[in-house]
Amino acid sequence: MMVQNKTFELIKRLPKAELHVHLEGSVTPEFWKHLLEKHCPLDPIPSLDELQSRFRYDSFQGFIDVYRDIIFSFRSPHDFYELTQLYLKNAVKQNIRYVEMMMTPWFIIRQGIDLDELLSEIDRAAKEIEKDSDIDLKLIFDGPRNFGKEIVQEVFNMAAKDRTGRVIGVGLGGDEKNYPALLFIDCFDYARAEGFNTIAHAGETAGAQSMLDTIKLLKVSRLGHCLGIPRASELESLVFEKGVTLDLCPLSNVATRAIASIEQHPMFEYLQRGYPITLNSDDPGMFTNSLTLEYETLLSLHAVSAEQLGQLSKNAVQGSFLNKTTKNRLITEIEQVGQDFGQ
Ligand SMILES: [Zn+2]
């Protein structure tokens, strides 16, 4: 028991990076209530209990329905200043040092919010936190695949209009079963030509073929979720050959019922197979989780060594879009914490 307590302490002390997290999904029930009170003061506002109960989902679609209702509650660029601060303050407490945060600006712009103002409010919020803490925020614009390739292209065009320097990549999320990778080849060719880094959700609800197509056709650097990689398969070989990082979101997969229980999540199996996996919270407000809780969950369920925990943190730095110098600095810090811990 002593050893395990000590390893939980290591999780706190490890410098961490989070690569798969959505800004809109970091809305907590309390923040949602705050938005409703701020923007709809004359409407009957649901109680905190009622809002909390909506954060339990019976399916992936159930989750999407709540996500959509949250988006409708945003009315001003300042909402995103507040939300960015909420996420980053929490991240600093977890010793998260670098974040590549996804957001889906298309939904937000449809709410009548100006893209430039939105980005400058996020930038202002991040700068204030970055000034006092050792954390760095970058953004990835996520294309909503179930709205078709034109809308995804529109989102990628928005990324090219960023003037803050925060947007460093684009991604693809939503219904991968009915909107396969094949539909978005042109969008990703455009994004790479514009110099953007690329990622995509794959293997959240549509299995190995979706992941295989996403790597081959969209040529992304990272996949998000990655459930169902068969051992000794073409997909496994391709992951190693192309050096694709696999961003796992275990508690998210339980919350949206992508898997029946956390015990069924392949994270430990993947770690044993030597896959370049990272752990991520995905939508920490909406799932009431955190990056730290993802690490703790892995440790509670499996015989993970201190070295493997350090490896997960190093995988996130290696798989990130940071420059080589910063990567090396963070990896040295992670190794140092590991050494101190072992003494
Ligand atoms: Zn996601």
Boltz pocket constraint, residues with backbone or C-beta under 6 A from the ligand:
constraints:
  - pocket:
      binder: B
      contacts: [[A, 20], [A, 21], [A, 22], [A, 173], [A, 201], [A, 224], [A, 282]]
      max_distance: 6.0
